[in-house]
Amino acid sequence: MNDGAVLAGSLSSSPEARLIAVYRAIAAGDRHALPLAAALVRDVPGFQLGQLVYGDLLMAQSGTLPSFATVKDGPPAVREQLQKLRAEATRRLGSLREMPPPGTVPEQVLELARNVRHVVVVDASHSRVYVFEQKSSGLQLVRSFYASIGRAGFDKEVEGDLRTPLGIYHITSRLDDQQVEELYGIGALPLNYPNEHDRRMGRTGSGIWLHGVPRVSYARSPYATEGCVALANDDMAYLMEVLQTRRTPVVVANEVNWVRPADQAAERRSFETLLTKWQEARARGDARTLLALQTADFNARVDNPLRKASLDAEPLGASGELDPQADWRQVSVFRWKRGAEVTIVNYTVVSTKPSRSADRRQYWAREQGRWRLFFDGAV
């Protein structure tokens, strides 16, 4: 692994990479551990974990530190803060042995359109964000960042539960530092929580973002937000620069299962067959087949003005009606298997008479062993 780029941020000089270099020096009994820690806290004084390691090394050098893991002395508030810092250290060090095996991808990605440049994966239980870039050879891991999630953990259900949602989401917009409070650092990338699957499951809440942290701080507990995913500002700057809005998928999982793309071939072909059946039925105007492929509550949010906008955004034929002959292009397919099984399909539908295109998204649910479509709307 390229420790500088992949393991710990954008550069080998990132604070996390430097902290891990200190820990490696400690493990090796290298006398350079202390000067490395001293330089880190000089350059990044707000990195509390760096300050703690530096203090540990000074105490160890004087012979007064019984154990790096001992947190028994001092007022309760101090002990609690030390415990949080030890937990952060454990999560950051965990990245050394928890990297995805080479050549693997998250199991949630079945197919990726060529116009999607990146996939973001949040491993909630390991406090890690992975960034994959789509290259000619497939998805390649290009960055890995430490991140914090909700104070109450993950698997959000209701507004205000302080949990980070689990699911497959997409970045909807970009907010720079002029548009957010200092709490969110240099900016934020909002996600489309609740998505249509969340709504169908009755989940509530809003305002789930990837965002930075206040400029005066760097370290933070693995569980520190109100439900968002928080990253260091230098890491967030990278995400804000390279990620596309509306197209970039963000997989948030409690624990990521890494698979080889070839292992998903059968599952991918099976769903491609289903999508072809749906497209052909629509092109023929085969209402019976379409109804058989849809749930009883298909596009059920009839009181929502977004549904009308969704229909209005679809390419029209020459008569002004929805064009059943429109082509599907740039198809991405994502599978979610926690609790209910759901497949999310992003696609661009293109009509030639008149020339018009629109980005759309479908949600399919596996019910009683059969896949059925419960939402199809504009992005």
Backbone hydrogen bonds, N-H to C=O, Kabsch-Sander energy under -0.5 kcal/mol:
donor,donor_aa,acceptor,acceptor_aa,energy
3,D,1,M,-1.2
6,V,2,N,-2.2
7,L,2,N,-1.3
8,A,3,D,-1.5
9,G,144,S,-1.7
14,S,11,L,-1.9
17,A,8,A,-0.6
18,R,14,S,-2.3
19,L,15,P,-2.5
20,I,16,E,-2.5
21,A,17,A,-1.8
22,V,18,R,-1.6
23,Y,19,L,-2.2
24,R,20,I,-2.5
25,A,21,A,-2.0
26,I,22,V,-2.4
27,A,23,Y,-2.6
28,A,24,R,-1.8
29,G,26,I,-1.4
30,D,25,A,-3.0
33,A,30,D,-1.8
34,L,31,R,-0.6
36,L,32,H,-2.1
37,A,33,A,-2.2
38,A,34,L,-2.6
39,A,35,P,-2.2
40,L,36,L,-1.8
41,V,37,A,-2.3
42,R,38,A,-1.6
43,D,39,A,-2.1
44,V,40,L,-2.7
47,F,44,V,-2.1
48,Q,46,G,-1.5
51,Q,47,F,-1.9
52,L,48,Q,-2.4
53,V,49,L,-2.4
54,Y,50,G,-2.4
55,G,51,Q,-2.5
56,D,52,L,-2.8
57,L,53,V,-2.5
58,L,54,Y,-2.2
59,M,55,G,-2.5
60,A,56,D,-2.9
61,Q,57,L,-2.3
62,S,58,L,-1.5
63,G,59,M,-0.7
63,G,60,A,-0.7
64,T,59,M,-2.2
65,L,59,M,-0.7
70,T,67,S,-1.0
79,R,75,P,-2.4
80,E,76,P,-2.7
81,Q,77,A,-2.1
82,L,78,V,-2.6
83,Q,79,R,-2.4
84,K,80,E,-2.0
85,L,81,Q,-2.2
86,R,82,L,-2.6
87,A,83,Q,-2.3
88,E,84,K,-2.3
89,A,85,L,-2.4
90,T,86,R,-2.4
91,R,87,A,-2.2
92,R,88,E,-2.6
93,L,89,A,-2.7
94,G,90,T,-1.7
95,S,91,R,-0.6
95,S,92,R,-1.0
96,L,93,L,-2.0
97,R,94,G,-1.5
98,E,94,G,-1.0
104,T,101,P,-1.6
105,V,259,V,-3.1
107,E,257,N,-2.1
109,V,106,P,-1.9
110,L,108,Q,-0.9
110,L,333,V,-2.1
111,E,333,V,-2.1
116,V,113,A,-1.6
117,R,115,N,-0.7
119,V,132,F,-2.1
120,V,249,P,-2.4
121,V,130,Y,-2.9
122,V,251,V,-3.7
123,D,121,V,-0.6
123,D,128,R,-3.0
124,A,122,V,-1.1
124,A,253,A,-2.7
125,S,254,N,-1.6
126,H,123,D,-1.2
127,S,124,A,-0.9
128,R,123,D,-1.8
129,V,145,F,-2.8
130,Y,121,V,-3.1
131,V,143,R,-2.4
132,F,119,V,-3.0
132,F,130,Y,-0.5
133,E,140,Q,-3.0
134,Q,117,R,-2.9
135,K,133,E,-0.6
135,K,138,G,-2.4
138,G,135,K,-1.9
140,Q,133,E,-2.5
142,V,131,V,-2.9
143,R,131,V,-1.5
144,S,5,A,-0.5
145,F,129,V,-2.8
147,A,127,S,-2.0
148,S,230,A,-2.3
149,I,222,P,-2.7
151,R,225,T,-2.7
152,A,162,L,-2.6
153,G,150,G,-1.9
155,D,164,T,-2.1
156,K,164,T,-0.6
161,D,158,V,-1.6
164,T,153,G,-2.2
167,G,252,V,-1.9
169,Y,167,G,-0.6
169,Y,250,V,-2.5
171,I,248,T,-1.7
172,T,190,P,-2.4
173,S,190,P,-0.7
175,L,188,A,-2.9
176,D,174,R,-0.5
177,D,186,I,-0.8
179,Q,176,D,-2.1
180,V,176,D,-0.5
184,Y,181,E,-2.0
185,G,182,E,-2.0
187,G,184,Y,-1.4
188,A,175,L,-2.7
189,L,210,L,-3.0
191,L,208,I,-2.7
192,N,170,H,-1.2
193,Y,191,L,-1.1
199,R,195,N,-2.5
200,R,196,E,-2.1
201,M,197,H,-1.7
202,G,199,R,-1.4
203,R,198,D,-2.6
204,T,157,E,-1.8
209,W,207,G,-0.6
210,L,189,L,-1.9
211,H,209,W,-0.5
211,H,229,V,-2.3
212,G,184,Y,-1.6
212,G,187,G,-1.7
217,S,214,P,-1.8
218,Y,46,G,-1.5
219,A,46,G,-1.1
224,A,149,I,-2.0
224,A,222,P,-0.6
225,T,149,I,-2.3
229,V,209,W,-2.6
230,A,148,S,-2.1
230,A,228,C,-0.5
231,L,211,H,-2.7
236,M,232,A,-2.7
237,A,233,N,-2.3
238,Y,234,D,-1.1
239,L,235,D,-1.8
240,M,236,M,-2.7
241,E,237,A,-1.5
242,V,238,Y,-2.0
243,L,239,L,-2.3
246,R,171,I,-4.6
247,R,245,T,-0.6
248,T,244,Q,-1.1
250,V,169,Y,-3.1
251,V,120,V,-2.9
252,V,167,G,-3.0
252,V,250,V,-0.6
253,A,122,V,-2.5
253,A,251,V,-0.6
258,W,256,V,-0.6
259,V,105,V,-2.9
263,D,260,R,-1.8
264,Q,260,R,-0.5
264,Q,261,P,-1.6
265,A,262,A,-1.3
268,R,264,Q,-2.8
269,R,265,A,-2.6
270,S,266,A,-2.2
271,F,267,E,-1.8
272,E,268,R,-2.2
273,T,269,R,-2.1
274,L,270,S,-1.5
275,L,271,F,-2.6
276,T,272,E,-2.3
277,K,273,T,-2.0
278,W,274,L,-2.1
279,Q,275,L,-2.8
280,E,276,T,-2.7
281,A,277,K,-2.1
282,R,278,W,-2.0
283,A,279,Q,-2.5
284,R,280,E,-2.0
285,G,281,A,-0.8
285,G,282,R,-0.5
286,D,281,A,-3.1
287,A,285,G,-1.5
290,L,286,D,-2.2
291,L,287,A,-2.7
292,A,288,R,-1.9
293,L,289,T,-1.3
294,Q,291,L,-1.0
295,T,373,L,-2.3
298,F,295,T,-1.5
299,N,374,F,-2.2
300,A,297,D,-1.6
302,V,300,A,-2.8
304,N,301,R,-1.7
307,R,304,N,-1.8
308,K,304,N,-0.7
309,A,305,P,-2.0
310,S,306,L,-2.4
311,L,307,R,-2.2
312,D,308,K,-2.8
313,A,309,A,-1.7
314,E,311,L,-1.3
317,G,321,E,-3.4
320,G,317,G,-1.7
323,D,315,P,-2.0
326,A,323,D,-1.2
327,D,350,V,-2.6
329,R,348,T,-2.8
332,S,346,N,-2.6
333,V,111,E,-2.4
334,F,344,I,-2.7
335,R,108,Q,-2.5
336,W,342,V,-3.4
339,G,337,K,-0.7
340,A,338,R,-0.9
342,V,336,W,-2.8
342,V,340,A,-0.5
343,T,364,W,-2.4
344,I,334,F,-2.9
345,V,362,Q,-2.1
346,N,332,S,-2.2
346,N,344,I,-0.5
347,Y,360,R,-2.3
348,T,329,R,-3.2
349,V,347,Y,-0.5
349,V,358,A,-2.6
350,V,327,D,-2.7
351,S,356,R,-3.2
353,K,354,P,-0.6
356,R,351,S,-2.4
358,A,349,V,-1.7
360,R,347,Y,-3.4
361,R,377,G,-2.9
362,Q,345,V,-2.8
363,Y,375,F,-2.3
364,W,343,T,-2.9
365,A,372,R,-3.0
366,R,341,E,-2.2
367,E,365,A,-0.8
367,E,370,R,-3.0
370,R,367,E,-1.6
372,R,365,A,-2.5
373,L,293,L,-3.4
374,F,363,Y,-2.8
375,F,363,Y,-1.3
377,G,361,R,-2.3
379,V,359,D,-2.7
